[in-house]
Amino acid sequence: MDSSMIGKIEKARRYAGESRERIAFESFCAEIKGDNDAHTVEYNRGAWNCGCHYFKSHHWCSHTKTMEYLLDGMIAQAQEMLPNAA
């Protein structure tokens, strides 16, 4: 392994260790396996979506909340995405 590769690996580990400060997800799709069924959760620039029935009427659910807890500090909150939010 050459020295530049070692440096890149060390940098990657440092970035991973500082993930809350360095990484901000803009969009993703994930499957959450619930107690009764699996649900697809999507995030796109501050907007959540989930295929479960609860989300359809409440615009949030345990599946989206799980992802918010998991990615705390790594996703923008809805207000931060608004053009005039400060």
Secondary structure, DSSP 4 states (H G I P E B T S, - for coil): --HHHHHHHHHHHHHHHTHHHH--B-EEEEEEE-SS-EEEEEEETTEEEESSHHHHHHS--HHHHHHHHHTTTTB--GGGGSTT--
